[in-house]
Amino acid sequence: MSVDLGLSDEQRLIAESARQFCDREIVPRARDNDRAGRFDRELAGKLGEVGYLGAPVAEEYGGRGLDYIGYGLVVEAVGRADSSARTVVSVQTSLVCGSIEQWGSEEQKREWLPRLCSGEALGCFALTEPDTGSDAANLRTRATKTDGGWSISGNKMWISMGNVADVALVFAQTDPERKHKGLACFLVPTANEGYSSQEIHGKLGLRASDTAEISLDEIEVPDSAMLGEVGDGFKIAMTALDKGRYSVAAGCVGICDGCVEASVAYATERKQFDVPIASFQLVQELIADMIVRRDAARMLVWRAGHLKDAGEPSTIETSIAKLYATESAVECANAAIQVHGGSGYVDDYPVERYLRDARVTTLYEGTSQIHKLIIGRDATGINAMTPPAPS
Ligand SMILES: Cc1cc2nc3c(=O)[nH]c(=O)nc-3n(C[C@H](O)[C@H](O)[C@H](O)COP(=O)(O)OP(=O)(O)OC[C@H]3O[C@@H](n4cnc5c(N)ncnc54)[C@H](O)[C@@H]3O)c2cc1C
């Protein structure tokens, strides 16, 4: 790692051991899993064994109690190896475990966190719906009060790990009149009657990541399945996404780093006009631009991580890091293919997978447009996200 401003010895060790683990356990499987479009459950178990699922969760609940910088370093290493594996880490750790740890009752934490952190159980985060993406408060899934519980019905779309999860965090509307103040979040065991899911095929990238369309048909859950209270649903979703965006950004630094590494190796080996192509200034320019983006993205991630570790507000800094790191991952992967010439277009090298996998990161956990609007709103005090009401 060429930039390590302010890393402690322990954090450096975490980064080194994460890289070794990823080179040993993830890299050798990545291409085959991608080709087969296979969700690697065994690998998810190994990620749990080594403590990478729920790394920032407190040790008393089965996590490793890492700080956010340490967690970011782990995610960066996994992202460099394979974004499909990184998706397991990000969803399980930031969206699912993070929400349960922050919002759950003691009973909910004891029931789910140790199993999720160890990888024995998997979780998914079911917010998006067929008609509700960026406008996340506008959910159609309904939760209706019953005697001693709730009945949940609706459809969820694009849910990572929705076919393989044991528990789903389901966001639903309890009272449409109350708009986002009526939203609630439920811990729904996927074995419950009424939960069914279908795999979404034909993705550009993240082919070894499971993505599901979920149908919720009058699922009965007790009152104790609610995370937080009625009305907390939107806050739970936003605090989860704040952690998730940090994780996606860190994973994208890993993609940028992998692009630099693969491009330097290739450019110093491959000869044209009797010299290594690295001798050409235009090839060096491609590599230099990747390095600048990687280092800038990494520093933005670390800034957000430092703020989180200090318990200070970090929503805007996380948006900035997510926007810049995800767009940089796409740029770096595209440039890395250019360095590799025709060889970059096939999966003998990781760079074409980097590009296909990076592409989704500017779409999920807030599209790049949504992040620009968050940053712009903070700077100007004007909300440009929702159109003005018709006069
Ligand atoms: C592989 C994959 C995995 C995913 N995993 C999960 C998951 O685990 N859980 C989950 O809940 N969701 C998940 N998602 C869903 C993801 O978060 C949404 O796709 C994302 O929020 C965008 O919503 P949308 O696709 O409905 O696009 P839309 O919201 O319909 O956006 C379409 C376009 O319109 C633009 N747009 C929308 N509103 C505005 C605005 N106000 N101003 C300017 N432009 C705007 C967007 O930027 C975009 O360019 C996943 C998606 C994918 C593809």
The ligand as an ORCA input file, in Angstrom:
! r2SCAN-3c Opt
* xyz 0 1
  C     -26.991     -5.671     -8.572
  C     -27.851     -4.823     -7.684
  C     -27.911     -5.091     -6.330
  C     -28.754     -4.351     -5.499
  N     -28.854     -4.682     -4.168
  C     -29.821     -4.085     -3.411
  C     -30.089     -4.549     -2.075
  O     -29.413     -5.441     -1.551
  N     -31.115     -3.978     -1.383
  C     -31.869     -2.972     -1.915
  O     -32.803     -2.517     -1.240
  N     -31.635     -2.508     -3.169
  C     -30.630     -3.043     -3.928
  N     -30.401     -2.610     -5.210
  C     -31.248     -1.540     -5.752
  C     -30.517     -0.209     -5.932
  O     -30.260      0.376     -4.696
  C     -31.403      0.649     -6.862
  O     -31.271      0.101     -8.160
  C     -30.995      2.111     -6.813
  O     -31.389      2.688     -5.611
  C     -31.612      2.912     -7.963
  O     -33.001      2.720     -8.027
  P     -33.685      2.328     -9.422
  O     -32.912      1.207    -10.009
  O     -35.123      2.126     -9.159
  O     -33.432      3.578    -10.348
  P     -34.330      4.961    -10.379
  O     -34.497      5.490     -9.000
  O     -35.555      4.704    -11.180
  O     -33.337      5.886    -11.183
  C     -33.185      5.847    -12.603
  C     -32.369      7.068    -13.038
  O     -33.055      8.279    -12.637
  C     -32.188      9.073    -11.857
  N     -32.943      9.791    -10.815
  C     -33.877      9.281     -9.964
  N     -34.323     10.245     -9.145
  C     -33.634     11.371     -9.463
  C     -33.625     12.708     -8.975
  N     -34.397     13.103     -7.943
  N     -32.807     13.607     -9.568
  C     -31.982     13.238    -10.585
  N     -31.945     11.987    -11.091
  C     -32.753     11.071    -10.534
  C     -31.194      8.098    -11.230
  O     -29.986      8.739    -10.835
  C     -30.997      7.125    -12.387
  O     -30.053      7.662    -13.281
  C     -29.519     -3.289     -6.046
  C     -29.414     -2.992     -7.407
  C     -28.606     -3.741     -8.225
  C     -28.574     -3.415     -9.702
*
